[in-house]
Structures are given as C-alpha cells and as structure tokens.
Amino acid sequence: MRPTAKKLTRSQLDTLERIAFDVFEQAYTGQYGRIKNAIQRAAPDTLAAFDSSDIWELEPELVEKAVRKWYEDNAVRIGRDTFDTIDLDTDWRDVNKTLLETSKARAGWFARAMTETSMEQSQEVITKWLDTEGGTIGDLVDSMQGVWTGPRPQTAALTETTNLVSQSETAVGIAAGYWGYGVVTRNDSSVRPAHAEAASNGPWPMSDTEHKPPVNGDYNCRCRMYLVREAP
C-alpha cells in the first residue's frame, strides 16, 4: 500500500536537479582551477608524481565545502515535507539530526569519490603529455580541462539528486516505523533492465539497500521510491 506522504512533483525534481547542476558544475570548475594553477607552478620534472602532490590531499575537504550546503538544505526540506504528511510520534528534531548526519556523510563520500576520479584521469593526461615530445605546459593545461568538463557535473547532479531524495525519504520512513519501500521508474526506453526489475519485484524491506534509488548505485538513475507502511 502506498502512503499519503507528500511527494516531489516532476517539476520540483527538475528544479532540484537544475540547482544541483549549478552547484556541482561550480565544484568541478573550482577543482580544475586549483589543479591547473598547481600544474602551472610545477616544474616539468615533478609532474610524473603529481598524483601524490599535496594539492590532492586538500581537495576532498574543499569539494565537500562547495557542495555540502546543497545536501543539507535539500535533505532537510525533503524530509520535512515528508514528515509533515505522516503521522509520527517522533520528534522532528531527531529526524532532522539524522538527515543532517546522513547528508553530511554523503557529501563527504561524493567529495572523496570525485577527487579520486579526477586524480586518476589527471595522471593519465599527464603521462600521455610526458610521452609527447615538444608539448608545452599550456598544451597540458588545455588538455586537462576535459577531466572536469563533459558529462561529469550533469551525471553528479542527477545521481546525487536521486540519492538525496531517496535518503531523505528513507530517514523519515524509518523514524515513522514503515516496513519498506517500493521503486518507480520513469517507464521509458532509457530505463535499465535491473531498475525495471527492482520496480516490478518490490516492495523491499528498509534493510534492503541494494534496490533503493539510485538502484545498484548506478549513475544517472532517475528512479523514485515510495514508502510502504506494512509488509505485503
């Protein structure tokens, strides 16, 4: 049985994703600017070991700082909207604390994962540049821009929005004593078979994290979940 909890409309989700894109695009652009400056300061004979440079040690904290407010503000807003439409004996302050803790943890996870990918891709570009005779630092900097552009900011915005909505609604559902959740896909040609199976084979108990959107942790998952009060 589906609950009467307030759900985000498609328009509201689209708006959330657009805001997320702006936030993540700025985070990627900021990291590129910092790494570009570090490379321009580095002597060519140190670039081979640039993946172990001190600059990377600071990046997770800087990226998390850039995105954390988006996680926290929207987790609380989504959670509050859900909380207000469910009959709860729980104090909102307890749920709010959980939402802030989980959103902070997710922001930290994203910052570490994003930086690790950037570091790996940067080193690939640097290695290729070192193998190319006559390449200038300017050529290297230009080619490295591709590490932070392209689909990465959009993918982050969509995937992290999906995760944030699911995580926020889950926190409220657990506090309300709901048994589990079901999955709803966008029901179009882009839906992956595993995601369609998650939707058709549910509902799932709250303890099952594999099928919660983003399903299987897949990038660009657009699935939604709904809370299920009692076991079917």
N, C-alpha and C positions, 0 to 999 in steps of 0.2 A: 504494500500500500504506500503510495506517495504521500508525503506530508503536505501541510498547508504552508510551509515555510516560504517566505518571500524569496523569489529567485531573480537573479540579474536577467534583464532582458537582453536580447541580441544587440540592441543599440547601446546599452550600457556596457556590455562586454567589449564592443568595438571601440568605444570611447576609452575604456581602461587599457586596451591594447595600444591605442594610439599614444596615450600618455606614456605607457611603458616604453614604447619605441623611442620616444624623445629622451627618456631617462637613460636607456641602455645605449643609445647612439652616442650620447654625451660621454658615457663611461668608456666606451670603446675609443672615441676620439681623444679623450683625455689620456688614456694609456698610450695610444700611438704617439701623442705629442711628447710624453715623458721619455718613452723609449727612443724616439727619434733624436731628441736632444742628447741623450746619453750616448747614442751611437756617434753622433757628430763630435762629441768630446773624446771619444775613444780613439786611441791610435790603432792603425790597421793591424798591428801585430797582436793586439789584445782581443780582437773581435772573435777569434776562434773559440774563446772561452766565455763569450758574452752571456751564455745561458746561465752561468754561475755568478754573474755580476750582482753586486749588492742592490742594484736598482730593482731586481725582480723580488727581492725579499720584502720590499716595501709595498709592492703592487697590490697584493690581496687586501691589505688594510685600506689603501687609497680607493680601490674599486668598491669595496664594501661601503665606505663612507659616501660614495657617489650614489649608490642605489638603495641604501638601507631605508631611507625615509619613505621611498615608494612602497617597499614591502610592508613596513609597519603601518603607515597610514591606511593603506587599502585593506590590509588584513583586518584591522580593527573596524573599518567601515563595513566590510562584507560580513564580518562576524556579528556586528551589532545589528545589521538589518535582519540576519537570520535569527539571532537571539530574540529580537522583538516580536517575532511571529510564532515562537514556540513556547509552550507552557513549561517554564523552567522553575525549579526550586533553587537553582544555583545562583549565587551572587554574580552579577555581571563582572565585578572586579576580578574574580577568579578566572573567568573565561578570558577577559582582557589580558591578564597576565600571561596566560598560556599562548594567546595569539601573538603577543609581543616576543615571547621567547622563541616560538617556532619560526616567526618571520625573520627574526634576527639570525637564527641558525641557518635558514635558507639563504639569506643574503650573504652570509659568510661562505657558505658552500659555493654559491654562484661565483663569488669573487675569486675563490681559490681555483675552481674549475676553469673559469675564463682565463685567468692568468697562466695556468699550466698550458692550456692550448696555445695561447699567444706565444709563450716561451718556446714551445716545440716548433711552431710554424716559423718563428723568427729565426731560430737556429738553422732551419732548413734553408731559408733565404740567404742567411749569412754564409753558410757552407757553399752554396751554389755561387755566391758572389766571389768568395775566396778562390774558387776554382776557375774564375773567369779573368783572364789577363786583361789589364787595361781598364777595369771597372773603377769608377770613382766612388767616393763616399756618397756623393749626390745621387748616383745611379742606385746605390744600395738603399738609401733612404726612400727614394721614389718607389722601388720595387717592394719595399716592406710595407708600404701603405695598404697593400692588398690583404695583409694579415688581419687588419681591423675593419675593413670595409666588406662589401658584398653582402651575403645573407646573414652574417653573424648577429648584428644588432636586431634584425627582424625576427630571426629564429629565437633569440633570447627573450624578446618581448612577448611573443606568442606562447612559448613554452612556460615561461615564468608566470605569465598571467593565468594560464591553465592550472599550474601548480598552486598558485596563491589562492585562487577561488576554492579549489578542492581542499586545500589545507585548512582554510578558514572555516568552511562549512563543516569539515570533519571535526574540528575542535569543538564547535558548538554542539554537533550531534552527539559526541561522546559525553559532553557535560550534561546533555539532556537525557542520556540513557538510551539513545537509539541503538538498535541492534546492528544496523549495517547501512549499506548504500547500494544504489544501482547506477548504471552508466548509460548515458545517452550520447549517441554520435550525431554528427551533422547530417548523416544519411545522404551523402553524395558520393561521387566517384572517387574522391580523394581519401575516403575512409579506409584505413588499413584493415586487412582481414582479422588480425589479432584484436583490434579495437572493436570491430563488429561482434566478434565472439565474446568479448568482455561484456558488451551490452546485452547480448541475447542470452548468455548463460548465467547472468546475475539474478537476483541481487547477491551481494557479497557481505560477509561479516566485517565489522570495523577492523578486526585484527588482520584482515587481508589487505596488504598494501600494494600488491602487485597490479591490481586492476584499477586502482584509483587514478584518475587523470592527473598528470599525463600517463596514460596506460603504458605499462612496462618502462616508464621513464623515457619514452620515445620523444624525440624532438618534434616540434610543430604539431603536437597533439591538440586537437580542438574539442575533445570530448568534454561532457559535463557529467556531474554526478547529482544524485538526489538522495536524500536521507530516507531510510526505511526504519520505522519505529520498532517493528517486531519481526522475528524470524519467519520466513514464509512457511 
